[in-house]
């Protein structure tokens, strides 16, 4: 069986400018999605990225994160995964994701 990490990826949009990236991360739901993806270290099924929202709202949040260039969508056997574009984001805005994720992890632990 093909693993999620081996999935082909559709061409990704470029990582947006810093204000757009920060705007995407400003929302607590999207920040939690990015935190979970970062902590997982690889693609996750969409349903693993949210708890207290419905599927259509999650789809809206995924779209904003994709448009900012933070994540990409992968599909395998009808299952949809999201993957954090860590390397691309690091190239575009060095140090941002590690700092944001560390702060978000710290907030969850408190």
SVG drawing of the C-alpha trace seen along z (x, -y; Angstrom):
<svg xmlns="http://www.w3.org/2000/svg" viewBox="-20 -42 35 44">
<polyline fill="none" stroke="black" stroke-width="0.4" points="0.0,0.0 1.3,-3.5 2.1,-5.6 0.9,-9.2 4.5,-10.5 4.9,-8.9 1.9,-10.6 2.3,-12.7 1.8,-16.4 -0.1,-18.8 1.9,-21.9 1.8,-24.2 1.2,-27.9 4.1,-30.0 4.3,-30.9 2.5,-34.2 4.0,-37.4 4.5,-37.6 1.3,-39.6 -0.8,-37.0 1.0,-34.1 0.5,-35.8 -3.2,-36.5 -3.7,-32.8 -2.1,-31.8 -4.0,-34.5 -7.1,-32.3 -6.9,-29.9 -8.4,-27.0 -5.9,-27.4 -3.1,-27.8 -4.1,-24.5 -4.2,-22.8 -0.6,-24.0 0.5,-23.0 -0.8,-19.5 0.7,-19.1 4.1,-20.3 4.0,-18.1 3.1,-15.1 6.1,-15.6 4.2,-14.4 0.8,-14.4 -2.3,-13.8 -5.9,-13.0 -8.0,-16.1 -10.2,-14.8 -7.2,-14.6 -6.6,-18.3 -9.8,-19.7 -12.2,-18.8 -14.9,-21.4 -15.9,-22.5 -17.9,-20.9 -16.4,-19.6 -17.4,-22.6 -15.8,-25.0 -12.6,-22.9 -12.6,-23.0 -12.7,-26.8 -9.8,-26.9 -7.8,-24.5 -8.4,-26.7 -7.0,-29.8 -3.9,-27.8 -3.4,-26.5 -3.8,-30.0 -1.2,-31.3 1.1,-28.5 1.4,-26.9 -0.2,-23.5 -0.8,-21.2 -3.6,-18.7 -2.8,-15.1 -5.3,-12.4 -4.8,-8.6 -7.6,-6.0 -10.2,-8.7 -8.7,-9.8 -7.6,-13.4 -4.4,-14.3 -2.9,-17.7 0.9,-18.3 2.7,-21.3 5.1,-22.8 7.8,-23.3 10.8,-23.6 9.0,-26.1 7.8,-28.2 11.2,-28.2 12.7,-29.4 10.2,-32.2 10.0,-33.3 13.0,-31.8 12.3,-30.8 8.6,-31.7 7.1,-28.2 9.3,-26.9 8.6,-30.1 4.9,-30.0 4.6,-26.2 6.7,-26.5 4.5,-29.3 1.4,-27.3 2.7,-24.2 3.6,-26.2 0.1,-27.7 -1.5,-24.2 0.7,-22.9 -0.3,-25.8"/>
</svg>
